[in-house]
C-alpha cells in the first residue's frame, strides 16, 4: 500500500469534518501521515522529510494557490517521477478541483480519492521560470483581483456586462501589448483581459477556457482587446461567442507556446498567485506531473 503524507495548513487543523475524514480513511487501512507547516519556510523541509520516509503521494490541503505551490516545489526539486500529487480542496474557489471532479463538499470522499485514486500524467503550464496547473489571468481582471474584495472579484468573473460596467465605471486603462505567435506573426493591441488556461475554470466557477484539457499539450489563450469606438455591445456578443473567427475584440486560440510583451508591467495571477512583469514567455510541459484524479479532461 502506498504511503501518503498530507501537508496541512495550520488554519485547517481544527476542522471537525477534516478530523472525521482522516479518522475514517485511516480506519479503512490507508497509510496516511499528517505534517503541519507552521510557516511558509517549513513546507520545503516537510516535503523533503516525507520523501525520505518513502512517501509516494503528497497531499496538499487548500485551493488553487496551495496546489500551485506544491507543484512548483515538486518540479523544482525534480521529484515528478518519485511522487504523485493529490489535492484536498479546502480553498475558497476550488476551481481546479471543480474541473477534474474532486468533491469539495465531501472531505471524506475527497481524502479517500487522494489516498486510493488512480494516478494520471497531466500537463503543466510554465511562464518564465514559474509553473501553473490551472489558469493564469492578467490585465484589468488581475489588477482588480489584487486590490478589491471578494464581492467585486465575483462580479468581474461573472457576466460579460459586469466586465464592461467595471471598465466604464473605473479609471483602469488597457495594457498596450504585443503577442508573438509560434508561426512568427505578432499581434499588437490594447488588452483589457488575458486568460491562459491549462484547465477550464477560474474566478469561483466561471468557465474561462472551455476547450482546455490537461492532457492535450496546449494552453488556451483568450485575449480581450479594447473595442473600437466604444463598441461595448459588440464585445458583449463576442464574449458570449468566444470561438467565432470573425470576432474583432475577443480571440481564443490553443497554442503550445507564445510570448506576451507589454509597455508597462502587467499584473498576472498564476493559479491566484501574483506576478508582475513586462515580458511573459509561455509554454507547456506535456504530461510531466503525476496527479491523483478521478477524471482527466
C-alpha positions as CSV (number, residue, x, y, z in Angstrom):
1,X,0.0,0.0,0.0
2,X,1.3,3.5,-0.9
3,X,2.3,5.9,1.8
4,X,0.6,9.3,1.7
5,X,1.6,12.5,3.6
6,X,-0.9,15.3,4.0
7,X,0.7,18.8,4.2
8,X,-2.0,20.6,6.2
9,X,-2.1,24.3,6.8
10,X,-2.4,25.1,10.5
11,X,-5.6,27.1,9.9
12,X,-7.4,23.9,8.9
13,X,-6.2,21.8,11.9
14,X,-9.4,22.2,13.9
15,X,-11.9,21.5,11.2
16,X,-14.2,18.8,12.5
17,X,-15.1,17.4,9.1
18,X,-11.4,17.0,8.3
19,X,-10.8,15.2,11.5
20,X,-13.7,12.8,10.7
21,X,-12.3,12.3,7.2
22,X,-8.8,11.5,8.5
23,X,-10.0,9.0,11.1
24,X,-12.3,7.3,8.6
25,X,-9.6,6.9,5.9
26,X,-7.1,5.6,8.5
27,X,-9.7,3.1,9.8
28,X,-10.0,1.8,6.3
29,X,-6.4,0.8,6.4
30,X,-4.7,3.6,4.4
31,X,-1.2,4.7,5.4
32,X,-1.7,8.5,6.0
33,X,0.6,10.8,7.9
34,X,-0.1,14.5,8.7
35,X,2.6,17.2,8.6
36,X,1.7,20.8,9.6
37,X,4.0,23.6,8.3
38,X,3.8,26.4,10.8
39,X,5.1,28.9,8.3
40,X,5.9,29.0,4.6
41,X,9.5,28.1,5.2
42,X,8.6,24.8,6.7
43,X,6.9,23.4,3.6
44,X,10.1,22.5,1.7
45,X,11.6,20.8,4.7
46,X,8.4,18.8,5.5
47,X,8.2,17.8,1.8
48,X,11.8,16.5,1.9
49,X,11.1,14.7,5.2
50,X,8.1,13.0,3.6
51,X,10.2,11.9,0.6
52,X,12.9,10.5,2.9
53,X,10.3,8.4,4.7
54,X,9.2,6.9,1.5
55,X,6.0,8.8,0.7
56,X,4.7,8.0,-2.8
57,X,1.9,10.6,-2.5
58,X,1.9,14.2,-1.3
59,X,-1.5,15.6,-0.4
60,X,-2.0,19.4,-0.3
61,X,-5.0,20.8,1.5
62,X,-6.1,24.1,0.2
63,X,-7.2,25.8,-3.1
64,X,-5.5,26.6,-6.4
65,X,-2.7,28.6,-4.7
66,X,-1.8,25.7,-2.5
67,X,-1.8,23.4,-5.5
68,X,0.4,25.8,-7.4
69,X,3.0,26.0,-4.5
70,X,3.4,22.2,-4.2
71,X,3.5,21.8,-8.0
72,X,6.4,24.2,-8.2
73,X,8.1,22.5,-5.3
74,X,7.9,19.1,-6.9
75,X,9.1,20.3,-10.3
76,X,11.8,22.5,-8.9
77,X,13.1,19.5,-6.9
78,X,12.9,17.2,-9.9
79,X,10.7,14.9,-7.9
80,X,8.0,14.4,-10.5
81,X,9.0,10.8,-11.2
82,X,9.1,9.9,-7.5
83,X,5.9,11.2,-6.1
84,X,2.2,11.8,-7.1
85,X,0.4,14.9,-6.1
86,X,-3.2,14.9,-4.7
87,X,-5.5,17.8,-3.8
88,X,-7.8,18.0,-0.8
89,X,-10.0,21.0,-1.8
90,X,-10.1,23.4,1.2
91,X,-9.8,26.7,-0.7
92,X,-12.4,29.4,-1.3
93,X,-13.0,28.8,-5.0
94,X,-11.5,25.3,-5.7
95,X,-11.6,25.9,-9.4
96,X,-9.1,23.2,-10.3
97,X,-11.0,20.7,-8.2
98,X,-14.2,21.6,-9.9
99,X,-12.7,21.0,-13.3
100,X,-11.5,17.5,-12.5
101,X,-14.4,16.3,-10.3
102,X,-12.7,16.3,-6.9
103,X,-15.6,16.7,-4.4
104,X,-15.3,19.9,-2.3
105,X,-18.4,19.3,-0.3
106,X,-17.5,15.8,1.0
107,X,-14.0,15.7,2.5
108,X,-14.1,12.0,3.4
109,X,-14.7,11.1,-0.3
110,X,-12.1,13.6,-1.4
111,X,-9.5,12.3,1.0
112,X,-10.3,8.7,0.1
113,X,-9.8,9.6,-3.5
114,X,-6.5,11.3,-2.7
115,X,-5.0,8.2,-1.0
116,X,-6.5,5.5,-3.2
117,X,-7.4,7.0,-6.6
118,X,-5.7,6.4,-9.9
119,X,-2.7,8.4,-11.0
120,X,-2.7,10.4,-14.3
121,X,0.0,12.3,-16.1
122,X,-1.1,15.9,-16.7
123,X,0.4,18.9,-18.4
124,X,1.7,21.9,-16.5
125,X,1.9,25.4,-17.9
126,X,5.1,27.5,-17.5
127,X,5.6,31.2,-17.7
128,X,9.2,32.5,-17.4
129,X,10.5,30.3,-14.6
130,X,7.2,29.6,-12.9
131,X,4.7,26.8,-13.3
132,X,0.9,26.8,-13.1
133,X,-1.6,24.0,-13.2
134,X,-5.0,25.7,-13.6
135,X,-5.3,29.2,-15.1
136,X,-3.2,32.3,-15.5
137,X,-5.1,35.6,-15.9
138,X,-3.9,39.1,-16.5
139,X,-4.9,42.6,-17.3
140,X,-7.7,44.6,-15.7
141,X,-9.1,41.4,-14.2
142,X,-5.8,40.6,-12.3
143,X,-5.5,44.2,-11.2
144,X,-8.9,44.3,-9.7
145,X,-8.5,40.9,-8.2
146,X,-5.4,42.0,-6.3
147,X,-6.9,45.2,-4.9
148,X,-10.6,44.6,-4.2
149,X,-12.9,42.4,-2.0
150,X,-14.4,39.1,-2.8
151,X,-17.7,40.5,-3.9
152,X,-16.1,42.5,-6.7
153,X,-13.9,39.6,-7.8
154,X,-17.1,37.6,-8.2
155,X,-18.6,40.4,-10.2
156,X,-15.7,40.5,-12.5
157,X,-15.7,36.8,-13.1
158,X,-19.4,36.7,-14.0
159,X,-21.5,38.1,-16.8
160,X,-19.9,40.0,-19.7
161,X,-21.8,43.1,-18.7
162,X,-20.0,43.1,-15.4
163,X,-16.7,43.5,-17.1
164,X,-18.0,46.3,-19.3
165,X,-19.5,48.0,-16.3
166,X,-16.2,47.9,-14.5
167,X,-14.3,49.3,-17.5
168,X,-16.8,52.2,-17.9
169,X,-17.0,52.9,-14.2
170,X,-13.3,53.0,-13.3
171,X,-10.2,54.7,-14.5
172,X,-8.5,51.5,-15.3
173,X,-6.7,51.6,-18.6
174,X,-5.9,48.8,-21.0
175,X,-2.4,47.5,-21.5
176,X,-0.5,48.1,-24.7
177,X,0.6,44.5,-25.6
178,X,2.3,42.5,-28.3
179,X,1.7,38.8,-28.6
180,X,4.2,36.8,-30.6
181,X,2.8,33.6,-32.0
182,X,4.7,30.3,-32.9
183,X,4.4,31.0,-36.6
184,X,6.4,34.2,-36.3
185,X,3.4,36.5,-36.5
186,X,2.9,39.3,-34.0
187,X,-0.3,41.0,-32.9
188,X,-0.5,44.4,-31.2
189,X,-3.4,45.7,-29.2
190,X,-4.9,47.4,-26.2
191,X,-5.5,44.5,-24.0
192,X,-8.2,44.5,-21.3
193,X,-8.1,40.9,-20.1
194,X,-5.9,37.9,-20.9
195,X,-6.6,34.3,-19.7
196,X,-4.3,31.3,-20.3
197,X,-6.0,28.1,-19.4
198,X,-4.4,24.7,-18.7
199,X,-7.7,23.7,-17.1
200,X,-11.2,25.2,-17.6
201,X,-12.4,27.2,-14.5
202,X,-11.3,30.3,-12.7
203,X,-12.8,33.1,-10.6
204,X,-15.0,30.9,-8.5
205,X,-16.5,28.5,-11.1
206,X,-16.5,30.5,-14.3
207,X,-15.5,28.6,-17.4
208,X,-12.8,30.8,-18.9
209,X,-11.2,28.1,-21.1
210,X,-14.0,25.9,-22.4
211,X,-11.8,23.8,-24.7
212,X,-8.9,23.4,-22.2
213,X,-7.6,19.9,-21.5
214,X,-4.9,18.8,-19.0
215,X,-3.5,16.3,-21.5
216,X,-3.6,17.9,-24.9
217,X,-0.2,19.6,-24.7
218,X,-1.7,23.1,-25.4
219,X,-2.6,26.2,-23.5
220,X,-5.9,28.0,-24.2
221,X,-5.2,31.7,-24.8
222,X,-8.1,34.1,-24.7
223,X,-7.4,37.8,-25.3
224,X,-9.9,40.7,-24.9
225,X,-8.8,43.9,-26.5
226,X,-10.5,47.3,-26.2
227,X,-13.2,47.6,-28.8
228,X,-13.1,50.4,-31.3
229,X,-15.4,53.4,-31.0
230,X,-16.7,52.3,-27.6
231,X,-18.3,49.2,-29.2
232,X,-19.0,47.5,-25.9
233,X,-22.2,45.9,-27.1
234,X,-20.3,44.1,-29.8
235,X,-17.8,42.9,-27.3
236,X,-20.5,41.5,-25.1
237,X,-21.8,39.5,-28.0
238,X,-18.2,38.2,-28.6
239,X,-17.8,37.2,-25.0
240,X,-20.8,35.0,-25.4
241,X,-19.5,33.5,-28.7
242,X,-15.7,33.2,-28.0
243,X,-14.9,30.8,-30.8
244,X,-16.3,32.9,-33.6
245,X,-13.4,33.6,-36.1
246,X,-15.0,36.9,-37.1
247,X,-14.6,38.4,-33.6
248,X,-12.8,41.7,-33.5
249,X,-12.0,42.1,-29.8
250,X,-12.1,38.6,-28.4
251,X,-9.7,35.9,-29.8
252,X,-9.4,32.4,-28.5
253,X,-6.5,30.1,-29.5
254,X,-4.9,26.9,-28.5
255,X,-1.1,27.1,-28.5
256,X,1.9,25.3,-27.2
257,X,4.0,28.4,-26.8
258,X,3.7,32.2,-27.2
259,X,5.2,35.4,-25.8
260,X,3.3,38.4,-24.3
261,X,5.1,41.7,-24.0
262,X,3.7,45.0,-22.5
263,X,4.9,48.5,-22.3
264,X,4.1,48.8,-18.6
265,X,4.2,46.0,-16.0
266,X,1.2,43.6,-16.4
267,X,-0.3,42.1,-13.3
268,X,-0.8,38.4,-13.8
269,X,-2.2,35.7,-11.5
270,X,-0.9,32.2,-11.7
271,X,-3.5,29.9,-10.0
272,X,-4.2,33.0,-7.9
273,X,-0.5,33.7,-7.1
274,X,0.6,37.2,-8.2
275,X,3.2,38.0,-10.8
276,X,4.2,41.4,-12.3
277,X,6.4,41.6,-15.5
278,X,6.6,43.2,-18.9
279,X,7.6,40.0,-20.7
280,X,5.9,36.6,-20.3
281,X,7.2,33.6,-22.2
282,X,4.5,30.9,-22.0
283,X,4.9,27.2,-22.7
284,X,3.6,23.8,-21.7
285,X,5.3,20.8,-20.2
286,X,3.3,17.9,-21.5
287,X,2.3,15.1,-19.1
288,X,5.0,15.9,-16.6
289,X,3.1,15.8,-13.3
290,X,1.6,12.8,-11.7
291,X,-1.7,13.6,-10.1
292,X,-4.3,11.6,-8.3
293,X,-7.5,12.2,-10.1
294,X,-10.9,10.6,-10.7
295,X,-11.2,12.1,-14.1
296,X,-8.9,13.8,-16.6
297,X,-10.3,16.2,-19.1
